[in-house]
Amino acid sequence: PEGTTVHDLHGGEVLADLLQHGDRWLSAEAGRGGRGNAKFLSNRRRAPTFAEQGEEGEERWLRLELRLMADVALVGYPNVGKSTLISRISAARPKIADYPFTTLEPNLGVVRPEGKTEFVVADIPGLIEGASEGKGLGHRFLRHIERARVLLVLVDLSPTAPETPERQLEVLLGELAAYQSNLLLRPRLVMGSRADVADPALNFDGERLSAVTGEGLVPLVNDLVDLVVGARQIPTGESTVVVHRPEAEDVRVERGDDGAWEVLDRRVARMANLNDLTNPEALDYLHDRMKRMGVDRALTRAGVREGETVRVGRLEFTYEED
């Protein structure tokens, strides 16, 4: 699906980022098929008795990671009312309960305001202090915020909130910055949530909403529409396709850790791997091709001596001077 990031399983590096519908990436190349004996007809070989074997395909172990594609990400502490909010402004029906970490997986909802631009909202599981270091499954949750164009930060105004609204905002923005500093450059709204149970004496200067009573929902949706429309105009940069056309290089020969000499040339190794090395005629053909490609000269330059072991792809032989 859109938003899938492909990682090498062992090294961890990102190999591909599939952002758009229809994006493609070749993860492993299939082996080239072998040629039949008729392809080796020549003045010397009137009836060749050998053919090429098919080449082995590549094998790779990958890790696929989905980072949700949403216009708006709901960011806040656990149990701040994000799931209730998304259920009121969209058709999403997340699990809602009166205890922390009710949401363990992001939920998506499509908001369709009448006569206005529709947009997608992601209900991100609650973040806590230390989320950027992985605390409370923070890394697993934060990665879904990376793709969002707009951030809606909710702070809890209820008497049961673990910290003051100001402290909640400080922690949340700090965790976003620690995870990926450019997240703070995204357009964002800060709203006080659970206004229906807020202490009237609470000092909070920002806008308030209550997903339970509906207070502030219409202005909120209108503000989000404006931010989303503006954010969609910001160019994300066109993806480019880089085509590598390696130039032919001289054949290299190096001594391996086991003392054997190795011919380091992909063309030569591929040719050796394709041929049936149990067939004398195929071996004769391979030796002739390798000689024309400069393998003999490369072995001489490297100082390979008669009787030493030489390895070319899967082929291993004892070097003999002509």
N, C-alpha and C positions, 0 to 999 in steps of 0.2 A: 504493500500500500504506500501512498504518498507519505513522505517523511521518514522512510526507512534508511538507516545508516548502516553500511556494511563495514565490518571490522575484521582484520586478520585475527583469528582465534588465538594465536600464540603471541604475536608481537603487539597486538592491540591497535595498530595504526588504522586510521580510517582509509578505506580503499575506494568507497563510492558513497555519494549522498543523493538519494533518489527523491527529488523534491516535487517534480511535476508528473502529472498523469502521462504515462507513455514513456517515461525515462527508462533507459536500458543500460545495463552494464554487463560485460562478459566476465563472468567469475572464473571460468576455467575453459581453456581451449581444447577442443576435441583433437584427437590425433589424425594426422593425414593418412588417407588410405594408400596402400601400397600399389605399385604398378605391376601389371601382369607380364609374363615372359615375352610377349610380343613387342613390348616397348623396348626391349634390349637387342632387337635385331640389328646387325651391322655386317659389314663385309667380313669381319673376323668371326662373328657369331651368327651362323646361318640358322641354327636351331637352339637358341638359349634354353637351358634346363633350369633356370632359376627365376625367381620373381621376388619383388619386395614384399616384406611383411607390413601389415598396418602399423602405424606409429601409435604408441600409447598416448592416451589423453592426459591432460593435467589433472591433478587432484589437489584440492585445497579445503581446508577447514575454516569456516567463517562463522562470525557471530553477527546476527541481524538484530538491530535495535530500532524500535519504532519510537519516533518523537512526534507527537501529535501536531497536526497542522490545524491551527485555530486562529481566528481573528483576535479573540480576547481570552486571556488566561485569568482565572480567579485565583488570587493569591491571599493567603491569610493563615492564621493559626488554626489548629484543629478545633472543630466545633464552633466556628465563627459564623456559620450560616450560609456557607457557599453552596451546599447541595440544595438547601431550601430555596435559595435565590435562583439557581439555574432551573429548578422545577417550576418556578413562578413565571419566568420570562421565556421559557422554551417548553418543548414537549418532552424534554428529558425527564426520566423518573429514577433518579439515583436513590440509593438506600439512605434514609434519613433517620437518625436516632440521637438521643440526648446524651451522647458520650463521645469522648475524643477518638479520633482516627476511625470514624465510621466509614469514611471513604478511603479505600486502599488502592484503588485504580482510578485513573482519570475518567471523567464522564464528559461526553460531548453533547451539546444541545444547539439546535438552530433557532435563532431568534428571528421572527418574521414580523416586524412592526408594520402596521398598515400604512401603505403608501410610501414606505421608506426602504432603504437598502437592508436586506437580510444579512446576518453574519453568524459565525459559529463561535460558541463560547465553550471553553474547556474548564471544567471543575477540577482543579488540581488538589490532590490530597494535602492536608494541613502540613505546614512547615513549622519547625521549632528551631530554637537557637542551636547552632551547630549543624544545621541541615547541609550546608555547603561542604562539611567534612564527612557527610554520610550518616549523621545521627538521625534516628527516626526515619530511616529509608530515604533520607534527603536527596541523595544523588539520583535515586530512581524517580523521584517526583520532579526534581528541578529540571531534568532534561526535557520534560514536556513543555516547559515555559520557553525554551529557546526559540521555537518557531512562531510564537504568538506575536502579532503586530502591536497589540495594545495590552497593558496590564491594568487590571482592576484590583486594587489592594483594599482588602476589608480589614478593619480593626474592630474588635469586640467592645461594645459600649455597655454590656451587661454587668451587673454587680459581681457576677461569678467569673469575670475575665481574669486570667492569671496575672496580667500586668496592665498598666495604664495604656490608653490608646497611643500616647506618644512613644512609650517604650516598645509597644508592639510594632509600630511603624519603623522605629529605629532598627529593631532586630530583623524585620523582614527585608528592608532595603539593604541592610548589611549582608545578609545571607545571599541575596541576589548578586550584589557586587562581588562577594567573595567567590561565588560560583562562576560568574561570567560578567565582567565589569560593564560590558556594553548593554546589558539588560536595563541599566538605569537610564540609558538614552532613549528607550522606547517611550512612546506616549503612555501616560498612566493617569488613572483617577484614583483618589483615595477617598473611601467612604466609611462612615461609621455604621456598623451593622448592629442588628438587634436593638434598634431604637425604641421598640415598643416596651422593653423592660429596662431601659437606661435610667439611671438615677438623674432626676431633674437638675440636681446640683452639679452634675458632671461637667467639667469645663472641656468642651470639644468644639473647635471652631469650624470643622469641616462639615460637608454635607452628610445627612443621616438617611438611613433607609431601614425598613423593616420588611423582610420577605414574608412575614406572617400576616401583617395587616395590609401590606401593599404600599405603605408610606414611601414615597420617593422613587418608586419603580419606574413610572413613566418618564420623569426627567432623566433618570439614570440611563434608560434605553436610548433616549434621544441624544444624550451626550456621547454614548458609546457609538451610535451610528455616525456622528460627526467625526469622531476620532478614527474609526475604522475606515471611513471613506477617504480621509486625509492620508492615513497610513498606507492604503492601497495604491496611492499615487506615487509613493516613494519607490524609485527603481531598486530592484534587488540585485541587478547585474545579470546580464545574459550568460548562460552557461556556454562554455567553449569546449570544442572537441580538439584535443591535442593529438596529432598523428605523428608518431615517431617513425622515421625512416632511417634506420641505422645504416651507416656506410660500411662497405666491406672492409674488413681489417685483415692484416696479415695473421696467419696461423700462429698462435702462441703455444709454447711448450714449457711446462713448469714441473718441478719435482714435488710429488705429494708427500704427506706425512709418513706414509709407509715405505718411502724410497722409490716407488714406481714413478715413471714419467707420465704426465697427463697432457693430452692434446686438448687445448682449450679453444674450441671453435665450434659454435653451434651447428654450422652447416655440415662439418665433417662428422660430428657426433650423431646428427640426425641420419646422415647417410649410412653410418655404421649400424645404427639401431634398426634401420629399415631392412637391411639385407639379411638373408638366411646364411649365417656364418658357418653352417654345417655343410654347405655346398661349395666344393672346390672352385667351380666356375664363378660363383658369386664372390668368393674371396679374391679371385683373380681380377674380377671387374672392380671390386672395391679398392684393391691395391692400386690399380691403374688410375682410378679417379682421384684417390688421395695423393698420388704422385703429381698429377696435373694441378692439384689445388695447392701444392707447395708444402705438403706435410713432411716429405723426406728432407727438404731443405731446412725446414724449421727444426727437425730432430737433430740434424747435423750442427746447426747454429747453437742449439742448446747444449751440445756436448754429450749427447746420448751415445753410449758405447755398446758395442756388440755384446749380446747376452743379457742386456738390461731389459726390464719389463716396461712396456708402454701400454697405456690405457686410452682408448678412444670410445667414448660412450660406454656401451656394455661390452665392447670388444677389448680383450687383453691379449697381448702377444709379446713374444721375445724378439727384440730388435736384431735384425741381421742386415749387414751392409750388402748392397748389390754388388 
